[in-house]
């Protein structure tokens, strides 16, 4: 028994934040320089009263315009921005989406590697006979965690959601996975306060870093140099291990999609690994880094723009917060 | 690597004008172009040409170009 990725949609919130907006807010911030370096022109920003769960709901409903939702028998929801500590967001989504009650539903907390892990979970559930049609949702609203004076992180991250169906198939279209974790990097991308280790602190001191971005321990912190060092170290090895496990080579693959962290980082990785630019997806111009949603957005856009077609073999590679990373090859 | 070649690569990484005069005592922290974005370029440069990694704390300790070369390892320069 096998499984395949049979449908995919995404949703971006209406409000946008452009480089020109940022340039007006931060006088030493150059819109041209930002776009040239990180490949981002605008990001979509979730509404004040809107959450990741709401975005996931909208993405799933786009997919249900053509996929029969009564067939869904498991919901996997990846987010680091849940509505509540409890209950489980996926349970709320089961009800809001009008899905059958005789289904499984779980949340999992991962960032940029989340979509790859979700595919691994879905494949496991299907090949074990636990489920037949898995709805994999990823939704992220990092902008809610970012201090309004943190120009660096406001430049990089955007909000969004994606919905995918992985269904049982006679032949496997989701091949071998290589997954990795290095928890020693746990504090390199973190929201320190707000969990149970350190509660939200209304009096937390706002500090300004050397490059002029301000944040407190209630806000998202990213140690950019350390994250880049991690990706330089981990991603080439991850790609090599995934190719080996799938007994394939870069030149045998039709397309390669990395998590869209920022264009500088992934372009450097592309060159370091030796991937031809014509089979490498790179476009975050109008989305920014949407964390666990960049890969499904990229798959959908690649298909819409005819960069991939049904039957193509695609390497997908996720890496980020945790540190957590993973890759696999899928036949689209 | 010759120090002068390193200066040229650093000028390129920092996107300074090509006629910028750089030497070992150039104060990086005083340069407007030395920011969180350009540090990515320097990390890439060090990885590509020296196969080394500097962590965020090491970057904090760097003021001049010479400090940077010492962190990379002075044995790498002639």
Interface residues (C-beta under 8 A of the other chain):
Chain A: X28 X33 X34 X37 X38 X152 X210 X211 X213 X223 X224 X225 X226 X228 X229 X232 X233 X264 X265 X268 X272
Chain B: X15 X32 X35 X36 X37 X39 X40 X41 X43 X44 X47 X48 X53 X54 X55 X56 X59 X60
